Amino acid sequence: MKNPMFALAAASVLPFLSVASAQVPAAVDLDTVAPVNGSWTYRTIEGGSESDFIDAAAAVRLKIRCERAARKVSIVRTDVPAATATLTVWTSTASRSVPARFLPTRDLVADLSATDSLLDAIAFSRGRLATAAQGAPMVAVPAWPEIDRVIEDCRS
């Protein structure tokens, strides 16, 4: 190689490129993904509010939680079989892999600022939204107003 500094610079950039591209999830056509049967509930909790998606078997599959003082909205995917570093979220207009933390309860929690544009995409998603984590299947749920209420609670 003529310029060893160029080779060194190129090699040092490769890890960053692969990390950045890993943050862009594969496209999902939400019009063809069947949502889980169930419904959303909304309730106020100490310091904020929460919406839970409860499936037909009465299991909570997804939570959207507001911590008003921190102006933080958490997306909680329940019953994830193993620890993973990201939660992928798809809406009708946006998708993103979000850093997440794994809890001993097998919940995967992705925290977003109340002003994050992904929350707008979730609130205005047409028909449904979906989440997935490494080792866990995609879960698509209907987009109901209860989600919007939680997001607005954190913004007001």
Secondary structure as UniProt FT lines:
FT   HELIX           4..22
FT   TURN            30..32
FT   STRAND          38..45
FT   TURN            46..47
FT   STRAND          48..55
FT   TURN            56..57
FT   STRAND          60..67
FT   TURN            68..71
FT   STRAND          72..77
FT   STRAND          86..90
FT   STRAND          95..99
FT   STRAND          101..102
FT   TURN            104..105
FT   STRAND          108..113
FT   TURN            114..115
FT   HELIX           117..123
FT   STRAND          128..133
FT   TURN            134..135
FT   STRAND          136..142
FT   HELIX           145..155
//
